[in-house]
Amino acid sequence: VKVEELRGKARRAIEGPERRGRPRVRSNPQQRHSIRRARAAARERGTGD
């Protein structure tokens, strides 16, 4: 997976709902898992949160 592509997806997954003024999506376990995975990847690279 390309780093830039992953970072973009991670940022959308993390920021998207808040920017649209909606609470985080909790009803979708798959989505929650991918958000956690994206955060972990960002932490490993030392970028993002």
PyMOL Python script that loads the backbone (N, CA, C, O; Angstrom):
from pymol import cmd

cmd.read_pdbstr("""\
ATOM      1  N   VAL A   1       0.847  -1.203   0.000  1.00  0.00           N
ATOM      2  CA  VAL A   1       0.000   0.000   0.000  1.00  0.00           C
ATOM      3  C   VAL A   1       0.877   1.246   0.000  1.00  0.00           C
ATOM      4  O   VAL A   1       1.881   1.318   0.709  1.00  0.00           O
ATOM      5  N   LYS A   2       0.476   2.235  -0.817  1.00  0.00           N
ATOM      6  CA  LYS A   2       1.257   3.478  -0.867  1.00  0.00           C
ATOM      7  C   LYS A   2       1.052   4.293   0.409  1.00  0.00           C
ATOM      8  O   LYS A   2      -0.053   4.375   0.946  1.00  0.00           O
ATOM      9  N   VAL A   3       2.129   4.882   0.868  1.00  0.00           N
ATOM     10  CA  VAL A   3       2.067   5.636   2.120  1.00  0.00           C
ATOM     11  C   VAL A   3       1.116   6.824   2.001  1.00  0.00           C
ATOM     12  O   VAL A   3       0.284   7.050   2.879  1.00  0.00           O
ATOM     13  N   GLU A   4       1.241   7.585   0.908  1.00  0.00           N
ATOM     14  CA  GLU A   4       0.384   8.758   0.735  1.00  0.00           C
ATOM     15  C   GLU A   4      -1.099   8.357   0.703  1.00  0.00           C
ATOM     16  O   GLU A   4      -1.944   8.998   1.328  1.00  0.00           O
ATOM     17  N   GLU A   5      -1.388   7.290  -0.033  1.00  0.00           N
ATOM     18  CA  GLU A   5      -2.773   6.830  -0.149  1.00  0.00           C
ATOM     19  C   GLU A   5      -3.310   6.436   1.224  1.00  0.00           C
ATOM     20  O   GLU A   5      -4.435   6.782   1.586  1.00  0.00           O
ATOM     21  N   LEU A   6      -2.495   5.712   1.979  1.00  0.00           N
ATOM     22  CA  LEU A   6      -2.920   5.259   3.302  1.00  0.00           C
ATOM     23  C   LEU A   6      -3.143   6.451   4.223  1.00  0.00           C
ATOM     24  O   LEU A   6      -4.123   6.496   4.967  1.00  0.00           O
ATOM     25  N   ARG A   7      -2.227   7.414   4.168  1.00  0.00           N
ATOM     26  CA  ARG A   7      -2.353   8.579   5.043  1.00  0.00           C
ATOM     27  C   ARG A   7      -3.630   9.346   4.717  1.00  0.00           C
ATOM     28  O   ARG A   7      -4.331   9.799   5.622  1.00  0.00           O
ATOM     29  N   GLY A   8      -3.935   9.491   3.432  1.00  0.00           N
ATOM     30  CA  GLY A   8      -5.153  10.187   3.026  1.00  0.00           C
ATOM     31  C   GLY A   8      -6.389   9.471   3.543  1.00  0.00           C
ATOM     32  O   GLY A   8      -7.312  10.103   4.057  1.00  0.00           O
ATOM     33  N   LYS A   9      -6.404   8.135   3.405  1.00  0.00           N
ATOM     34  CA  LYS A   9      -7.544   7.357   3.879  1.00  0.00           C
ATOM     35  C   LYS A   9      -7.675   7.483   5.392  1.00  0.00           C
ATOM     36  O   LYS A   9      -8.775   7.638   5.921  1.00  0.00           O
ATOM     37  N   ALA A  10      -6.543   7.416   6.076  1.00  0.00           N
ATOM     38  CA  ALA A  10      -6.564   7.501   7.540  1.00  0.00           C
ATOM     39  C   ALA A  10      -7.113   8.850   7.978  1.00  0.00           C
ATOM     40  O   ALA A  10      -7.946   8.929   8.881  1.00  0.00           O
ATOM     41  N   ARG A  11      -6.640   9.913   7.331  1.00  0.00           N
ATOM     42  CA  ARG A  11      -7.094  11.255   7.701  1.00  0.00           C
ATOM     43  C   ARG A  11      -8.598  11.399   7.464  1.00  0.00           C
ATOM     44  O   ARG A  11      -9.311  11.973   8.286  1.00  0.00           O
ATOM     45  N   ARG A  12      -9.073  10.871   6.329  1.00  0.00           N
ATOM     46  CA  ARG A  12     -10.512  10.930   6.046  1.00  0.00           C
ATOM     47  C   ARG A  12     -11.297  10.147   7.087  1.00  0.00           C
ATOM     48  O   ARG A  12     -12.332  10.602   7.575  1.00  0.00           O
ATOM     49  N   ALA A  13     -10.793   8.969   7.420  1.00  0.00           N
ATOM     50  CA  ALA A  13     -11.496   8.117   8.375  1.00  0.00           C
ATOM     51  C   ALA A  13     -11.560   8.768   9.750  1.00  0.00           C
ATOM     52  O   ALA A  13     -12.553   8.635  10.465  1.00  0.00           O
ATOM     53  N   ILE A  14     -10.485   9.477  10.116  1.00  0.00           N
ATOM     54  CA  ILE A  14     -10.412  10.074  11.446  1.00  0.00           C
ATOM     55  C   ILE A  14     -11.134  11.421  11.498  1.00  0.00           C
ATOM     56  O   ILE A  14     -11.892  11.686  12.431  1.00  0.00           O
ATOM     57  N   GLU A  15     -10.898  12.276  10.490  1.00  0.00           N
ATOM     58  CA  GLU A  15     -11.439  13.629  10.533  1.00  0.00           C
ATOM     59  C   GLU A  15     -12.833  13.749   9.911  1.00  0.00           C
ATOM     60  O   GLU A  15     -13.643  14.569  10.344  1.00  0.00           O
ATOM     61  N   GLY A  16     -13.101  12.942   8.914  1.00  0.00           N
ATOM     62  CA  GLY A  16     -14.313  13.073   8.121  1.00  0.00           C
ATOM     63  C   GLY A  16     -15.596  13.343   8.888  1.00  0.00           C
ATOM     64  O   GLY A  16     -16.222  14.385   8.694  1.00  0.00           O
ATOM     65  N   PRO A  17     -16.004  12.406   9.768  1.00  0.00           N
ATOM     66  CA  PRO A  17     -17.280  12.568  10.478  1.00  0.00           C
ATOM     67  C   PRO A  17     -17.340  13.860  11.302  1.00  0.00           C
ATOM     68  O   PRO A  17     -18.367  14.539  11.306  1.00  0.00           O
ATOM     69  N   GLU A  18     -16.256  14.203  11.994  1.00  0.00           N
ATOM     70  CA  GLU A  18     -16.266  15.415  12.814  1.00  0.00           C
ATOM     71  C   GLU A  18     -16.384  16.657  11.941  1.00  0.00           C
ATOM     72  O   GLU A  18     -17.091  17.601  12.295  1.00  0.00           O
ATOM     73  N   ARG A  19     -15.687  16.664  10.789  1.00  0.00           N
ATOM     74  CA  ARG A  19     -15.717  17.843   9.941  1.00  0.00           C
ATOM     75  C   ARG A  19     -17.127  18.070   9.405  1.00  0.00           C
ATOM     76  O   ARG A  19     -17.524  19.210   9.166  1.00  0.00           O
ATOM     77  N   ARG A  20     -17.888  16.983   9.216  1.00  0.00           N
ATOM     78  CA  ARG A  20     -19.257  17.131   8.713  1.00  0.00           C
ATOM     79  C   ARG A  20     -20.236  17.394   9.856  1.00  0.00           C
ATOM     80  O   ARG A  20     -21.444  17.484   9.636  1.00  0.00           O
ATOM     81  N   GLY A  21     -19.715  17.516  11.072  1.00  0.00           N
ATOM     82  CA  GLY A  21     -20.575  17.841  12.201  1.00  0.00           C
ATOM     83  C   GLY A  21     -21.376  16.657  12.710  1.00  0.00           C
ATOM     84  O   GLY A  21     -22.406  16.832  13.361  1.00  0.00           O
ATOM     85  N   ARG A  22     -20.900  15.435  12.410  1.00  0.00           N
ATOM     86  CA  ARG A  22     -21.602  14.250  12.899  1.00  0.00           C
ATOM     87  C   ARG A  22     -20.718  13.509  13.893  1.00  0.00           C
ATOM     88  O   ARG A  22     -19.493  13.572  13.794  1.00  0.00           O
ATOM     89  N   PRO A  23     -21.317  12.813  14.843  1.00  0.00           N
ATOM     90  CA  PRO A  23     -20.514  12.008  15.776  1.00  0.00           C
ATOM     91  C   PRO A  23     -19.833  10.864  15.025  1.00  0.00           C
ATOM     92  O   PRO A  23     -20.256  10.491  13.931  1.00  0.00           O
ATOM     93  N   ARG A  24     -18.794  10.320  15.613  1.00  0.00           N
ATOM     94  CA  ARG A  24     -18.081   9.204  15.001  1.00  0.00           C
ATOM     95  C   ARG A  24     -19.025   8.021  14.781  1.00  0.00           C
ATOM     96  O   ARG A  24     -19.911   7.759  15.594  1.00  0.00           O
ATOM     97  N   VAL A  25     -18.823   7.319  13.676  1.00  0.00           N
ATOM     98  CA  VAL A  25     -19.670   6.173  13.382  1.00  0.00           C
ATOM     99  C   VAL A  25     -19.271   5.003  14.283  1.00  0.00           C
ATOM    100  O   VAL A  25     -18.151   4.500  14.198  1.00  0.00           O
ATOM    101  N   ARG A  26     -20.197   4.577  15.145  1.00  0.00           N
ATOM    102  CA  ARG A  26     -19.887   3.488  16.065  1.00  0.00           C
ATOM    103  C   ARG A  26     -20.556   2.177  15.642  1.00  0.00           C
ATOM    104  O   ARG A  26     -20.217   1.105  16.144  1.00  0.00           O
ATOM    105  N   SER A  27     -21.504   2.279  14.717  1.00  0.00           N
ATOM    106  CA  SER A  27     -22.322   1.112  14.400  1.00  0.00           C
ATOM    107  C   SER A  27     -21.617   0.142  13.453  1.00  0.00           C
ATOM    108  O   SER A  27     -22.103  -0.966  13.228  1.00  0.00           O
ATOM    109  N   ASN A  28     -20.477   0.551  12.900  1.00  0.00           N
ATOM    110  CA  ASN A  28     -19.809  -0.299  11.919  1.00  0.00           C
ATOM    111  C   ASN A  28     -18.465  -0.794  12.448  1.00  0.00           C
ATOM    112  O   ASN A  28     -17.473  -0.067  12.385  1.00  0.00           O
ATOM    113  N   PRO A  29     -18.421  -2.037  12.974  1.00  0.00           N
ATOM    114  CA  PRO A  29     -17.186  -2.572  13.556  1.00  0.00           C
ATOM    115  C   PRO A  29     -16.036  -2.615  12.546  1.00  0.00           C
ATOM    116  O   PRO A  29     -14.884  -2.373  12.905  1.00  0.00           O
ATOM    117  N   GLN A  30     -16.350  -2.924  11.277  1.00  0.00           N
ATOM    118  CA  GLN A  30     -15.296  -2.984  10.261  1.00  0.00           C
ATOM    119  C   GLN A  30     -14.637  -1.627  10.092  1.00  0.00           C
ATOM    120  O   GLN A  30     -13.413  -1.523  10.016  1.00  0.00           O
ATOM    121  N   GLN A  31     -15.456  -0.592  10.035  1.00  0.00           N
ATOM    122  CA  GLN A  31     -14.917   0.751   9.862  1.00  0.00           C
ATOM    123  C   GLN A  31     -14.079   1.140  11.075  1.00  0.00           C
ATOM    124  O   GLN A  31     -12.999   1.714  10.936  1.00  0.00           O
ATOM    125  N   ARG A  32     -14.589   0.822  12.269  1.00  0.00           N
ATOM    126  CA  ARG A  32     -13.858   1.157  13.492  1.00  0.00           C
ATOM    127  C   ARG A  32     -12.499   0.473  13.479  1.00  0.00           C
ATOM    128  O   ARG A  32     -11.490   1.063  13.865  1.00  0.00           O
ATOM    129  N   HIS A  33     -12.483  -0.782  13.028  1.00  0.00           N
ATOM    130  CA  HIS A  33     -11.232  -1.527  12.989  1.00  0.00           C
ATOM    131  C   HIS A  33     -10.243  -0.887  12.023  1.00  0.00           C
ATOM    132  O   HIS A  33      -9.059  -0.768  12.337  1.00  0.00           O
ATOM    133  N   SER A  34     -10.715  -0.476  10.859  1.00  0.00           N
ATOM    134  CA  SER A  34      -9.811   0.118   9.876  1.00  0.00           C
ATOM    135  C   SER A  34      -9.282   1.458  10.373  1.00  0.00           C
ATOM    136  O   SER A  34      -8.149   1.831  10.068  1.00  0.00           O
ATOM    137  N   ILE A  35     -10.095   2.182  11.135  1.00  0.00           N
ATOM    138  CA  ILE A  35      -9.629   3.447  11.707  1.00  0.00           C
ATOM    139  C   ILE A  35      -8.504   3.157  12.699  1.00  0.00           C
ATOM    140  O   ILE A  35      -7.481   3.842  12.699  1.00  0.00           O
ATOM    141  N   ARG A  36      -8.691   2.158  13.532  1.00  0.00           N
ATOM    142  CA  ARG A  36      -7.650   1.816  14.509  1.00  0.00           C
ATOM    143  C   ARG A  36      -6.374   1.391  13.806  1.00  0.00           C
ATOM    144  O   ARG A  36      -5.272   1.754  14.215  1.00  0.00           O
ATOM    145  N   ARG A  37      -6.543   0.594  12.715  1.00  0.00           N
ATOM    146  CA  ARG A  37      -5.369   0.146  11.962  1.00  0.00           C
ATOM    147  C   ARG A  37      -4.632   1.329  11.356  1.00  0.00           C
ATOM    148  O   ARG A  37      -3.402   1.383  11.373  1.00  0.00           O
ATOM    149  N   ALA A  38      -5.397   2.279  10.818  1.00  0.00           N
ATOM    150  CA  ALA A  38      -4.782   3.459  10.197  1.00  0.00           C
ATOM    151  C   ALA A  38      -4.040   4.288  11.242  1.00  0.00           C
ATOM    152  O   ALA A  38      -2.948   4.794  10.982  1.00  0.00           O
ATOM    153  N   ARG A  39      -4.642   4.423  12.430  1.00  0.00           N
ATOM    154  CA  ARG A  39      -3.980   5.161  13.508  1.00  0.00           C
ATOM    155  C   ARG A  39      -2.680   4.477  13.901  1.00  0.00           C
ATOM    156  O   ARG A  39      -1.664   5.142  14.106  1.00  0.00           O
ATOM    157  N   ALA A  40      -2.705   3.140  14.009  1.00  0.00           N
ATOM    158  CA  ALA A  40      -1.503   2.398  14.391  1.00  0.00           C
ATOM    159  C   ALA A  40      -0.397   2.595  13.359  1.00  0.00           C
ATOM    160  O   ALA A  40       0.767   2.787  13.711  1.00  0.00           O
ATOM    161  N   ALA A  41      -0.772   2.546  12.088  1.00  0.00           N
ATOM    162  CA  ALA A  41       0.212   2.737  11.011  1.00  0.00           C
ATOM    163  C   ALA A  41       0.800   4.145  11.077  1.00  0.00           C
ATOM    164  O   ALA A  41       2.004   4.328  10.895  1.00  0.00           O
ATOM    165  N   ALA A  42      -0.046   5.134  11.336  1.00  0.00           N
ATOM    166  CA  ALA A  42       0.425   6.519  11.423  1.00  0.00           C
ATOM    167  C   ALA A  42       1.374   6.673  12.609  1.00  0.00           C
ATOM    168  O   ALA A  42       2.383   7.371  12.516  1.00  0.00           O
ATOM    169  N   ARG A  43       1.051   6.026  13.712  1.00  0.00           N
ATOM    170  CA  ARG A  43       1.897   6.119  14.891  1.00  0.00           C
ATOM    171  C   ARG A  43       3.269   5.496  14.616  1.00  0.00           C
ATOM    172  O   ARG A  43       4.298   6.019  15.045  1.00  0.00           O
ATOM    173  N   GLU A  44       3.268   4.370  13.894  1.00  0.00           N
ATOM    174  CA  GLU A  44       4.538   3.720  13.564  1.00  0.00           C
ATOM    175  C   GLU A  44       5.412   4.620  12.705  1.00  0.00           C
ATOM    176  O   GLU A  44       6.633   4.636  12.860  1.00  0.00           O
ATOM    177  N   ARG A  45       4.790   5.370  11.797  1.00  0.00           N
ATOM    178  CA  ARG A  45       5.568   6.257  10.917  1.00  0.00           C
ATOM    179  C   ARG A  45       5.896   7.575  11.604  1.00  0.00           C
ATOM    180  O   ARG A  45       6.705   8.363  11.114  1.00  0.00           O
ATOM    181  N   GLY A  46       5.244   7.804  12.763  1.00  0.00           N
ATOM    182  CA  GLY A  46       5.513   9.040  13.483  1.00  0.00           C
ATOM    183  C   GLY A  46       4.751  10.223  12.925  1.00  0.00           C
ATOM    184  O   GLY A  46       5.126  11.370  13.165  1.00  0.00           O
ATOM    185  N   THR A  47       3.682   9.961  12.182  1.00  0.00           N
ATOM    186  CA  THR A  47       2.856  11.053  11.648  1.00  0.00           C
ATOM    187  C   THR A  47       1.433  10.869  12.142  1.00  0.00           C
ATOM    188  O   THR A  47       1.076   9.806  12.651  1.00  0.00           O
ATOM    189  N   GLY A  48       0.621  11.904  11.993  1.00  0.00           N
ATOM    190  CA  GLY A  48      -0.760  11.804  12.424  1.00  0.00           C
ATOM    191  C   GLY A  48      -0.841  11.800  13.936  1.00  0.00           C
ATOM    192  O   GLY A  48       0.033  12.343  14.611  1.00  0.00           O
ATOM    193  N   ASP A  49      -1.901  11.181  14.478  1.00  0.00           N
ATOM    194  CA  ASP A  49      -2.024  11.200  15.934  1.00  0.00           C
ATOM    195  C   ASP A  49      -1.419   9.935  16.530  1.00  0.00           C
ATOM    196  O   ASP A  49      -1.424   9.762  17.749  1.00  0.00           O
TER     197      ASP A  49
END
""", "prot")
cmd.dss("prot")
cmd.show_as("cartoon", "prot")
cmd.util.cbc("prot")
cmd.orient("prot")
